[in-house]
Amino acid sequence: MPAKAKTLLIWIVVIFLIFAIVNDPNRAGNIVTSIWDFITNTISSFGEFFSTISS
């Protein structure tokens, strides 16, 4: 990906995130919480999987 396109994409994402937070902060907070829960559950599941393999 060209450097200018990558920079533009990053700016678009940042502007969208700012807009989403300003427009509806409760929903933005719920989305972040959901993403965090998904990440922690995924890591926990991988840990559980590997602990059952080594048993």
C-alpha positions as a Python dict, from the first residue, in 0.01 Angstrom:
ca = {
    (1, 'M'): (0, 0, 0),
    (2, 'P'): (147, 336, -96),
    (3, 'A'): (245, 564, 192),
    (4, 'K'): (1, 840, 94),
    (5, 'A'): (-290, 597, 76),
    (6, 'K'): (-201, 451, 415),
    (7, 'T'): (-179, 797, 570),
    (8, 'L'): (-512, 896, 416),
    (9, 'L'): (-677, 577, 543),
    (10, 'I'): (-545, 638, 896),
    (11, 'W'): (-680, 996, 892),
    (12, 'I'): (-1020, 877, 770),
    (13, 'V'): (-1039, 621, 1052),
    (14, 'V'): (-933, 877, 1313),
    (15, 'I'): (-1186, 1133, 1189),
    (16, 'F'): (-1460, 868, 1188),
    (17, 'L'): (-1375, 762, 1544),
    (18, 'I'): (-1385, 1121, 1665),
    (19, 'F'): (-1718, 1171, 1490),
    (20, 'A'): (-1860, 852, 1642),
    (21, 'I'): (-1750, 948, 1993),
    (22, 'V'): (-1886, 1303, 1966),
    (23, 'N'): (-2209, 1191, 1800),
    (24, 'D'): (-2298, 910, 2043),
    (25, 'P'): (-2046, 852, 2324),
    (26, 'N'): (-2253, 579, 2496),
    (27, 'R'): (-2268, 367, 2183),
    (28, 'A'): (-1896, 425, 2114),
    (29, 'G'): (-1819, 310, 2469),
    (30, 'N'): (-2033, -1, 2423),
    (31, 'I'): (-1850, -85, 2100),
    (32, 'V'): (-1509, -49, 2266),
    (33, 'T'): (-1626, -264, 2559),
    (34, 'S'): (-1755, -531, 2320),
    (35, 'I'): (-1429, -536, 2126),
    (36, 'W'): (-1228, -560, 2449),
    (37, 'D'): (-1446, -847, 2576),
    (38, 'F'): (-1401, -1030, 2245),
    (39, 'I'): (-1022, -993, 2261),
    (40, 'T'): (-997, -1109, 2623),
    (41, 'N'): (-1231, -1404, 2564),
    (42, 'T'): (-1030, -1508, 2258),
    (43, 'I'): (-701, -1497, 2449),
    (44, 'S'): (-858, -1690, 2737),
    (45, 'S'): (-990, -1954, 2498),
    (46, 'F'): (-647, -1998, 2339),
    (47, 'G'): (-493, -2037, 2684),
    (48, 'E'): (-753, -2297, 2780),
    (49, 'F'): (-698, -2483, 2452),
    (50, 'F'): (-321, -2499, 2495),
    (51, 'S'): (-351, -2603, 2859),
    (52, 'T'): (-570, -2900, 2759),
    (53, 'I'): (-320, -3001, 2491),
    (54, 'S'): (-30, -3008, 2736),
    (55, 'S'): (-229, -3212, 2993),
}
